[in-house]
Amino acid sequence: MDLCKLTIHQLHDLLVKKEVTSREATEALYRRIKEVDQRIRAYLLLTEEEAYRQADQVDRNIARGEEIGDLAGIPMGLNDILCTKGV
């Protein structure tokens, strides 16, 4: 299953059912970025360590049985027209 081709809803359902982890989804996204970004140059900055830290935290929350928000554990990119504090 290509995690990068799932909708947010599909990925969220898999996370909640513990069929996939946020870490796995994040790893899939970074693999895809590394495959294609040399050609398309879509990303100016990658915060890989922070993305994995947050993914692992969501995975721990799910493992504890906590409910997660709709976007929790979903890797995403931000357009560079947005200001990001601390980045």
Biopython code that builds the backbone (N, CA, C, O; Angstrom):
import numpy as np
from Bio.PDB.StructureBuilder import StructureBuilder

atoms = [
    (1, "MET", "N", (0.843, -1.168, 0.000)),
    (1, "MET", "CA", (0.000, 0.000, 0.000)),
    (1, "MET", "C", (0.895, 1.239, 0.000)),
    (1, "MET", "O", (1.808, 1.360, 0.817)),
    (2, "ASP", "N", (0.622, 2.146, -0.918)),
    (2, "ASP", "CA", (1.392, 3.383, -0.998)),
    (2, "ASP", "C", (0.741, 4.424, -0.095)),
    (2, "ASP", "O", (-0.282, 5.007, -0.453)),
    (3, "LEU", "N", (1.325, 4.655, 1.061)),
    (3, "LEU", "CA", (0.747, 5.570, 2.045)),
    (3, "LEU", "C", (0.652, 6.997, 1.526)),
    (3, "LEU", "O", (-0.186, 7.768, 1.994)),
    (4, "CYS", "N", (1.484, 7.354, 0.581)),
    (4, "CYS", "CA", (1.470, 8.716, 0.037)),
    (4, "CYS", "C", (0.273, 8.967, -0.873)),
    (4, "CYS", "O", (-0.031, 10.115, -1.194)),
    (5, "LYS", "N", (-0.395, 7.922, -1.283)),
    (5, "LYS", "CA", (-1.537, 8.085, -2.194)),
    (5, "LYS", "C", (-2.881, 8.015, -1.472)),
    (5, "LYS", "O", (-3.933, 8.126, -2.101)),
    (6, "LEU", "N", (-2.843, 7.831, -0.162)),
    (6, "LEU", "CA", (-4.086, 7.770, 0.598)),
    (6, "LEU", "C", (-4.611, 9.168, 0.881)),
    (6, "LEU", "O", (-3.848, 10.133, 0.929)),
    (7, "THR", "N", (-5.915, 9.267, 1.066)),
    (7, "THR", "CA", (-6.483, 10.533, 1.518)),
    (7, "THR", "C", (-6.194, 10.683, 3.012)),
    (7, "THR", "O", (-5.823, 9.723, 3.686)),
    (8, "ILE", "N", (-6.371, 11.892, 3.507)),
    (8, "ILE", "CA", (-6.199, 12.122, 4.941)),
    (8, "ILE", "C", (-7.156, 11.231, 5.726)),
    (8, "ILE", "O", (-6.771, 10.653, 6.742)),
    (9, "HIS", "N", (-8.392, 11.114, 5.266)),
    (9, "HIS", "CA", (-9.376, 10.282, 5.964)),
    (9, "HIS", "C", (-8.943, 8.818, 5.997)),
    (9, "HIS", "O", (-9.052, 8.157, 7.030)),
    (10, "GLN", "N", (-8.458, 8.320, 4.874)),
    (10, "GLN", "CA", (-8.016, 6.922, 4.824)),
    (10, "GLN", "C", (-6.843, 6.690, 5.769)),
    (10, "GLN", "O", (-6.824, 5.709, 6.513)),
    (11, "LEU", "N", (-5.869, 7.590, 5.739)),
    (11, "LEU", "CA", (-4.706, 7.434, 6.604)),
    (11, "LEU", "C", (-5.105, 7.555, 8.070)),
    (11, "LEU", "O", (-4.624, 6.789, 8.905)),
    (12, "HIS", "N", (-5.967, 8.495, 8.389)),
    (12, "HIS", "CA", (-6.427, 8.654, 9.774)),
    (12, "HIS", "C", (-7.090, 7.358, 10.266)),
    (12, "HIS", "O", (-6.817, 6.906, 11.378)),
    (13, "ASP", "N", (-7.952, 6.769, 9.444)),
    (13, "ASP", "CA", (-8.620, 5.525, 9.837)),
    (13, "ASP", "C", (-7.613, 4.414, 10.096)),
    (13, "ASP", "O", (-7.765, 3.653, 11.051)),
    (14, "LEU", "N", (-6.587, 4.311, 9.256)),
    (14, "LEU", "CA", (-5.549, 3.288, 9.454)),
    (14, "LEU", "C", (-4.762, 3.534, 10.739)),
    (14, "LEU", "O", (-4.401, 2.590, 11.442)),
    (15, "LEU", "N", (-4.496, 4.804, 11.043)),
    (15, "LEU", "CA", (-3.791, 5.133, 12.284)),
    (15, "LEU", "C", (-4.617, 4.718, 13.497)),
    (15, "LEU", "O", (-4.106, 4.071, 14.411)),
    (16, "VAL", "N", (-5.876, 5.087, 13.502)),
    (16, "VAL", "CA", (-6.754, 4.789, 14.635)),
    (16, "VAL", "C", (-6.907, 3.284, 14.829)),
    (16, "VAL", "O", (-6.965, 2.806, 15.962)),
    (17, "LYS", "N", (-6.973, 2.535, 13.730)),
    (17, "LYS", "CA", (-7.115, 1.075, 13.804)),
    (17, "LYS", "C", (-5.777, 0.379, 14.078)),
    (17, "LYS", "O", (-5.721, -0.845, 14.199)),
    (18, "LYS", "N", (-4.706, 1.166, 14.173)),
    (18, "LYS", "CA", (-3.353, 0.653, 14.421)),
    (18, "LYS", "C", (-2.872, -0.283, 13.309)),
    (18, "LYS", "O", (-2.103, -1.212, 13.552)),
    (19, "GLU", "N", (-3.341, -0.020, 12.081)),
    (19, "GLU", "CA", (-2.890, -0.796, 10.935)),
    (19, "GLU", "C", (-1.643, -0.185, 10.311)),
    (19, "GLU", "O", (-0.949, -0.841, 9.535)),
    (20, "VAL", "N", (-1.362, 1.055, 10.646)),
    (20, "VAL", "CA", (-0.166, 1.754, 10.201)),
    (20, "VAL", "C", (0.187, 2.758, 11.298)),
    (20, "VAL", "O", (-0.681, 3.190, 12.057)),
    (21, "THR", "N", (1.456, 3.122, 11.373)),
    (21, "THR", "CA", (1.868, 4.117, 12.359)),
    (21, "THR", "C", (2.145, 5.448, 11.672)),
    (21, "THR", "O", (2.379, 5.513, 10.466)),
    (22, "SER", "N", (2.113, 6.491, 12.464)),
    (22, "SER", "CA", (2.472, 7.803, 11.944)),
    (22, "SER", "C", (3.933, 7.807, 11.499)),
    (22, "SER", "O", (4.283, 8.458, 10.515)),
    (23, "ARG", "N", (4.776, 7.085, 12.216)),
    (23, "ARG", "CA", (6.193, 6.969, 11.838)),
    (23, "ARG", "C", (6.302, 6.381, 10.434)),
    (23, "ARG", "O", (7.073, 6.876, 9.612)),
    (24, "GLU", "N", (5.533, 5.326, 10.153)),
    (24, "GLU", "CA", (5.571, 4.700, 8.831)),
    (24, "GLU", "C", (5.090, 5.667, 7.747)),
    (24, "GLU", "O", (5.674, 5.732, 6.665)),
    (25, "ALA", "N", (4.036, 6.408, 8.036)),
    (25, "ALA", "CA", (3.520, 7.385, 7.067)),
    (25, "ALA", "C", (4.545, 8.476, 6.799)),
    (25, "ALA", "O", (4.730, 8.899, 5.658)),
    (26, "THR", "N", (5.211, 8.929, 7.855)),
    (26, "THR", "CA", (6.225, 9.971, 7.716)),
    (26, "THR", "C", (7.431, 9.451, 6.939)),
    (26, "THR", "O", (7.973, 10.154, 6.087)),
    (27, "GLU", "N", (7.847, 8.233, 7.228)),
    (27, "GLU", "CA", (8.949, 7.627, 6.475)),
    (27, "GLU", "C", (8.595, 7.502, 4.993)),
    (27, "GLU", "O", (9.434, 7.753, 4.128)),
    (28, "ALA", "N", (7.348, 7.114, 4.702)),
    (28, "ALA", "CA", (6.911, 6.988, 3.306)),
    (28, "ALA", "C", (6.972, 8.340, 2.602)),
    (28, "ALA", "O", (7.403, 8.428, 1.453)),
    (29, "LEU", "N", (6.542, 9.383, 3.290)),
    (29, "LEU", "CA", (6.584, 10.717, 2.695)),
    (29, "LEU", "C", (8.018, 11.147, 2.411)),
    (29, "LEU", "O", (8.305, 11.654, 1.327)),
    (30, "TYR", "N", (8.917, 10.952, 3.363)),
    (30, "TYR", "CA", (10.310, 11.355, 3.138)),
    (30, "TYR", "C", (10.979, 10.524, 2.044)),
    (30, "TYR", "O", (11.816, 11.041, 1.303)),
    (31, "ARG", "N", (10.623, 9.248, 1.934)),
    (31, "ARG", "CA", (11.142, 8.437, 0.810)),
    (31, "ARG", "C", (10.689, 9.039, -0.511)),
    (31, "ARG", "O", (11.478, 9.160, -1.448)),
    (32, "ARG", "N", (9.419, 9.417, -0.584)),
    (32, "ARG", "CA", (8.877, 9.995, -1.817)),
    (32, "ARG", "C", (9.541, 11.328, -2.134)),
    (32, "ARG", "O", (9.885, 11.595, -3.286)),
    (33, "ILE", "N", (9.721, 12.157, -1.126)),
    (33, "ILE", "CA", (10.392, 13.446, -1.333)),
    (33, "ILE", "C", (11.796, 13.216, -1.897)),
    (33, "ILE", "O", (12.206, 13.888, -2.843)),
    (34, "LYS", "N", (12.524, 12.271, -1.318)),
    (34, "LYS", "CA", (13.892, 12.009, -1.765)),
    (34, "LYS", "C", (13.926, 11.441, -3.185)),
    (34, "LYS", "O", (14.906, 11.629, -3.906)),
    (35, "GLU", "N", (12.857, 10.746, -3.585)),
    (35, "GLU", "CA", (12.780, 10.197, -4.940)),
    (35, "GLU", "C", (12.579, 11.282, -5.997)),
    (35, "GLU", "O", (13.170, 11.214, -7.075)),
    (36, "VAL", "N", (11.752, 12.278, -5.696)),
    (36, "VAL", "CA", (11.334, 13.203, -6.750)),
    (36, "VAL", "C", (11.788, 14.645, -6.580)),
    (36, "VAL", "O", (11.753, 15.402, -7.550)),
    (37, "ASP", "N", (12.208, 15.054, -5.403)),
    (37, "ASP", "CA", (12.438, 16.485, -5.209)),
    (37, "ASP", "C", (13.672, 17.019, -5.927)),
    (37, "ASP", "O", (13.753, 18.223, -6.171)),
    (38, "GLN", "N", (14.621, 16.179, -6.271)),
    (38, "GLN", "CA", (15.761, 16.678, -7.044)),
    (38, "GLN", "C", (15.315, 17.176, -8.410)),
    (38, "GLN", "O", (15.939, 18.067, -8.986)),
    (39, "ARG", "N", (14.227, 16.597, -8.931)),
    (39, "ARG", "CA", (13.694, 17.033, -10.229)),
    (39, "ARG", "C", (12.734, 18.211, -10.100)),
    (39, "ARG", "O", (12.784, 19.140, -10.907)),
    (40, "ILE", "N", (11.866, 18.184, -9.101)),
    (40, "ILE", "CA", (10.809, 19.194, -9.062)),
    (40, "ILE", "C", (11.083, 20.358, -8.109)),
    (40, "ILE", "O", (10.449, 21.407, -8.216)),
    (41, "ARG", "N", (12.011, 20.181, -7.191)),
    (41, "ARG", "CA", (12.394, 21.261, -6.270)),
    (41, "ARG", "C", (11.187, 21.912, -5.596)),
    (41, "ARG", "O", (11.018, 23.130, -5.657)),
    (42, "ALA", "N", (10.357, 21.102, -4.960)),
    (42, "ALA", "CA", (9.147, 21.598, -4.310)),
    (42, "ALA", "C", (9.391, 22.061, -2.883)),
    (42, "ALA", "O", (8.596, 22.833, -2.348)),
    (43, "TYR", "N", (10.459, 21.614, -2.259)),
    (43, "TYR", "CA", (10.693, 21.901, -0.845)),
    (43, "TYR", "C", (11.916, 22.780, -0.654)),
    (43, "TYR", "O", (12.981, 22.511, -1.210)),
    (44, "LEU", "N", (11.756, 23.830, 0.133)),
    (44, "LEU", "CA", (12.875, 24.691, 0.490)),
    (44, "LEU", "C", (13.559, 24.205, 1.754)),
    (44, "LEU", "O", (14.779, 24.306, 1.889)),
    (45, "LEU", "N", (12.767, 23.673, 2.685)),
    (45, "LEU", "CA", (13.269, 23.259, 3.992)),
    (45, "LEU", "C", (12.518, 22.027, 4.453)),
    (45, "LEU", "O", (11.291, 21.978, 4.378)),
    (46, "LEU", "N", (13.242, 21.040, 4.926)),
    (46, "LEU", "CA", (12.640, 19.844, 5.500)),
    (46, "LEU", "C", (13.008, 19.780, 6.975)),
    (46, "LEU", "O", (14.166, 19.978, 7.342)),
    (47, "THR", "N", (12.027, 19.506, 7.811)),
    (47, "THR", "CA", (12.267, 19.391, 9.258)),
    (47, "THR", "C", (12.076, 17.926, 9.653)),
    (47, "THR", "O", (11.180, 17.580, 10.422)),
    (48, "GLU", "N", (12.933, 17.093, 9.110)),
    (48, "GLU", "CA", (12.789, 15.644, 9.239)),
    (48, "GLU", "C", (12.821, 15.174, 10.696)),
    (48, "GLU", "O", (11.958, 14.397, 11.104)),
    (49, "GLU", "N", (13.781, 15.620, 11.472)),
    (49, "GLU", "CA", (13.876, 15.179, 12.866)),
    (49, "GLU", "C", (12.622, 15.555, 13.650)),
    (49, "GLU", "O", (12.107, 14.745, 14.421)),
    (50, "GLU", "N", (12.133, 16.767, 13.457)),
    (50, "GLU", "CA", (10.927, 17.216, 14.149)),
    (50, "GLU", "C", (9.712, 16.422, 13.682)),
    (50, "GLU", "O", (8.842, 16.089, 14.486)),
    (51, "ALA", "N", (9.650, 16.123, 12.406)),
    (51, "ALA", "CA", (8.532, 15.331, 11.885)),
    (51, "ALA", "C", (8.502, 13.948, 12.526)),
    (51, "ALA", "O", (7.435, 13.463, 12.901)),
    (52, "TYR", "N", (9.660, 13.311, 12.653)),
    (52, "TYR", "CA", (9.716, 11.991, 13.287)),
    (52, "TYR", "C", (9.396, 12.078, 14.777)),
    (52, "TYR", "O", (8.748, 11.185, 15.324)),
    (53, "ARG", "N", (9.840, 13.136, 15.430)),
    (53, "ARG", "CA", (9.544, 13.310, 16.855)),
    (53, "ARG", "C", (8.036, 13.409, 17.062)),
    (53, "ARG", "O", (7.481, 12.766, 17.953)),
    (54, "GLN", "N", (7.382, 14.213, 16.240)),
    (54, "GLN", "CA", (5.944, 14.371, 16.371)),
    (54, "GLN", "C", (5.194, 13.091, 16.001)),
    (54, "GLN", "O", (4.206, 12.737, 16.645)),
    (55, "ALA", "N", (5.663, 12.405, 14.970)),
    (55, "ALA", "CA", (5.034, 11.137, 14.574)),
    (55, "ALA", "C", (5.129, 10.120, 15.706)),
    (55, "ALA", "O", (4.154, 9.430, 16.006)),
    (56, "ASP", "N", (6.285, 10.026, 16.329)),
    (56, "ASP", "CA", (6.466, 9.079, 17.432)),
    (56, "ASP", "C", (5.560, 9.429, 18.612)),
    (56, "ASP", "O", (5.043, 8.531, 19.277)),
    (57, "GLN", "N", (5.363, 10.711, 18.876)),
    (57, "GLN", "CA", (4.482, 11.128, 19.969)),
    (57, "GLN", "C", (3.034, 10.719, 19.684)),
    (57, "GLN", "O", (2.339, 10.226, 20.572)),
    (58, "VAL", "N", (2.591, 10.922, 18.463)),
    (58, "VAL", "CA", (1.232, 10.511, 18.094)),
    (58, "VAL", "C", (1.097, 8.992, 18.230)),
    (58, "VAL", "O", (0.082, 8.501, 18.723)),
    (59, "ASP", "N", (2.108, 8.255, 17.798)),
    (59, "ASP", "CA", (2.066, 6.793, 17.922)),
    (59, "ASP", "C", (1.969, 6.367, 19.382)),
    (59, "ASP", "O", (1.252, 5.420, 19.703)),
    (60, "ARG", "N", (2.681, 7.054, 20.267)),
    (60, "ARG", "CA", (2.584, 6.744, 21.702)),
    (60, "ARG", "C", (1.181, 7.051, 22.225)),
    (60, "ARG", "O", (0.629, 6.282, 23.013)),
    (61, "ASN", "N", (0.610, 8.160, 21.793)),
    (61, "ASN", "CA", (-0.744, 8.517, 22.225)),
    (61, "ASN", "C", (-1.759, 7.459, 21.780)),
    (61, "ASN", "O", (-2.634, 7.063, 22.550)),
    (62, "ILE", "N", (-1.633, 7.014, 20.549)),
    (62, "ILE", "CA", (-2.535, 5.978, 20.039)),
    (62, "ILE", "C", (-2.351, 4.686, 20.825)),
    (62, "ILE", "O", (-3.330, 4.024, 21.172)),
    (63, "ALA", "N", (-1.110, 4.326, 21.104)),
    (63, "ALA", "CA", (-0.826, 3.092, 21.847)),
    (63, "ALA", "C", (-1.438, 3.132, 23.248)),
    (63, "ALA", "O", (-1.814, 2.095, 23.795)),
    (64, "ARG", "N", (-1.536, 4.332, 23.827)),
    (64, "ARG", "CA", (-2.143, 4.488, 25.154)),
    (64, "ARG", "C", (-3.668, 4.525, 25.087)),
    (64, "ARG", "O", (-4.335, 4.611, 26.118)),
    (65, "GLY", "N", (-4.210, 4.463, 23.895)),
    (65, "GLY", "CA", (-5.651, 4.478, 23.733)),
    (65, "GLY", "C", (-6.272, 5.857, 23.700)),
    (65, "GLY", "O", (-7.491, 5.999, 23.794)),
    (66, "GLU", "N", (-5.434, 6.878, 23.567)),
    (66, "GLU", "CA", (-5.943, 8.242, 23.512)),
    (66, "GLU", "C", (-6.566, 8.515, 22.150)),
    (66, "GLU", "O", (-6.107, 7.997, 21.133)),
    (67, "GLU", "N", (-7.614, 9.332, 22.138)),
    (67, "GLU", "CA", (-8.193, 9.774, 20.878)),
    (67, "GLU", "C", (-7.259, 10.810, 20.264)),
    (67, "GLU", "O", (-6.621, 11.586, 20.975)),
    (68, "ILE", "N", (-7.188, 10.812, 18.954)),
    (68, "ILE", "CA", (-6.343, 11.793, 18.264)),
    (68, "ILE", "C", (-7.212, 12.656, 17.359)),
    (68, "ILE", "O", (-8.273, 12.231, 16.902)),
    (69, "GLY", "N", (-6.749, 13.858, 17.112)),
    (69, "GLY", "CA", (-7.453, 14.755, 16.202)),
    (69, "GLY", "C", (-7.369, 14.264, 14.770)),
    (69, "GLY", "O", (-6.581, 13.376, 14.445)),
    (70, "ASP", "N", (-8.189, 14.853, 13.925)),
    (70, "ASP", "CA", (-8.267, 14.412, 12.532)),
    (70, "ASP", "C", (-6.943, 14.513, 11.783)),
    (70, "ASP", "O", (-6.682, 13.705, 10.892)),
    (71, "LEU", "N", (-6.100, 15.490, 12.124)),
    (71, "LEU", "CA", (-4.830, 15.672, 11.422)),
    (71, "LEU", "C", (-3.622, 15.152, 12.203)),
    (71, "LEU", "O", (-2.502, 15.176, 11.694)),
    (72, "ALA", "N", (-3.838, 14.690, 13.420)),
    (72, "ALA", "CA", (-2.730, 14.171, 14.233)),
    (72, "ALA", "C", (-2.110, 12.963, 13.539)),
    (72, "ALA", "O", (-2.814, 12.035, 13.142)),
    (73, "GLY", "N", (-0.803, 12.982, 13.398)),
    (73, "GLY", "CA", (-0.095, 11.865, 12.789)),
    (73, "GLY", "C", (-0.054, 11.882, 11.277)),
    (73, "GLY", "O", (0.522, 10.981, 10.666)),
    (74, "ILE", "N", (-0.654, 12.888, 10.658)),
    (74, "ILE", "CA", (-0.686, 12.999, 9.210)),
    (74, "ILE", "C", (0.468, 13.901, 8.765)),
    (74, "ILE", "O", (0.451, 15.094, 9.067)),
    (75, "PRO", "N", (1.464, 13.372, 8.059)),
    (75, "PRO", "CA", (2.556, 14.231, 7.589)),
    (75, "PRO", "C", (2.053, 15.213, 6.534)),
    (75, "PRO", "O", (1.197, 14.872, 5.717)),
    (76, "MET", "N", (2.586, 16.424, 6.555)),
    (76, "MET", "CA", (2.128, 17.438, 5.614)),
    (76, "MET", "C", (3.236, 18.419, 5.286)),
    (76, "MET", "O", (4.237, 18.515, 5.995)),
    (77, "GLY", "N", (3.042, 19.131, 4.219)),
    (77, "GLY", "CA", (3.952, 20.201, 3.825)),
    (77, "GLY", "C", (3.218, 21.524, 3.870)),
    (77, "GLY", "O", (2.006, 21.580, 3.661)),
    (78, "LEU", "N", (3.953, 22.589, 4.144)),
    (78, "LEU", "CA", (3.380, 23.936, 4.171)),
    (78, "LEU", "C", (3.946, 24.758, 3.028)),
    (78, "LEU", "O", (5.135, 24.674, 2.722)),
    (79, "ASN", "N", (3.106, 25.539, 2.408)),
    (79, "ASN", "CA", (3.539, 26.445, 1.363)),
    (79, "ASN", "C", (4.443, 27.509, 1.973)),
    (79, "ASN", "O", (4.210, 27.942, 3.101)),
    (80, "ASP", "N", (5.446, 27.926, 1.260)),
    (80, "ASP", "CA", (6.419, 28.874, 1.811)),
    (80, "ASP", "C", (5.888, 30.302, 1.945)),
    (80, "ASP", "O", (6.638, 31.203, 2.321)),
    (81, "ILE", "N", (4.621, 30.516, 1.647)),
    (81, "ILE", "CA", (4.049, 31.850, 1.875)),
    (81, "ILE", "C", (3.577, 32.000, 3.326)),
    (81, "ILE", "O", (3.169, 33.088, 3.733)),
    (82, "LEU", "N", (3.632, 30.919, 4.103)),
    (82, "LEU", "CA", (3.228, 30.960, 5.499)),
    (82, "LEU", "C", (4.454, 31.117, 6.390)),
    (82, "LEU", "O", (5.485, 30.488, 6.150)),
    (83, "CYS", "N", (4.345, 31.942, 7.406)),
    (83, "CYS", "CA", (5.421, 32.093, 8.374)),
    (83, "CYS", "C", (5.350, 30.940, 9.363)),
    (83, "CYS", "O", (4.263, 30.567, 9.805)),
    (84, "THR", "N", (6.483, 30.381, 9.709)),
    (84, "THR", "CA", (6.536, 29.288, 10.674)),
    (84, "THR", "C", (7.495, 29.676, 11.790)),
    (84, "THR", "O", (8.705, 29.766, 11.583)),
    (85, "LYS", "N", (6.947, 29.899, 12.957)),
    (85, "LYS", "CA", (7.733, 30.313, 14.107)),
    (85, "LYS", "C", (8.786, 29.260, 14.442)),
    (85, "LYS", "O", (8.473, 28.076, 14.560)),
    (86, "GLY", "N", (10.023, 29.693, 14.594)),
    (86, "GLY", "CA", (11.091, 28.795, 15.002)),
    (86, "GLY", "C", (11.711, 27.976, 13.873)),
    (86, "GLY", "O", (12.607, 27.165, 14.110)),
    (87, "VAL", "N", (11.245, 28.184, 12.672)),
    (87, "VAL", "CA", (11.802, 27.415, 11.540)),
    (87, "VAL", "C", (12.417, 28.383, 10.565)),
    (87, "VAL", "O", (12.947, 27.967, 9.535)),
]
sb = StructureBuilder()
sb.init_structure("model")
sb.init_model(0)
sb.init_chain("A")
sb.init_seg("    ")
for serial, (resi, resn, name, xyz) in enumerate(atoms, 1):
    if name == "N":
        sb.init_residue(resn, " ", resi, " ")
    sb.init_atom(name, np.array(xyz, "f"), 0.0, 1.0, " ", f" {name:<3s}", serial, name[0])
structure = sb.get_structure()
